[in-house]
Amino acid sequence: MRAFYQAILEPDGASAPVLDRHAFAAREGRKLTDRELKGMFASRLYKERVSEDYVRAAADAGVAIHVFQATVWVVWRRITGSKRG
């Protein structure tokens, strides 16, 4: 969770997305099972792809990665009515 720590410590300098259950679920567009999440966290390739997708989307939106992810997180929770991803 180094990216999470960095986003809090220096939000304006954060460049790496925080990869957590919310980031994965929002990217997949559905709630994920614990088994699916375990596989995703274990896959270096999957995490790299998710990271690249978030960085690209934030750049396309013209906002910092931490701002983009915070927005995604709030919208995702509203859509799903859930605190979990």
Secondary structure as GFF3:
##gff-version 3
##sequence-region A 1 85
A	DSSP	alpha_helix	2	9	.	.	.	ID=ss1
A	DSSP	three_ten_helix	11	13	.	.	.	ID=ss2
A	DSSP	alpha_helix	21	28	.	.	.	ID=ss3
A	DSSP	alpha_helix	34	42	.	.	.	ID=ss4
A	DSSP	alpha_helix	44	61	.	.	.	ID=ss5
A	DSSP	alpha_helix	65	80	.	.	.	ID=ss6
###
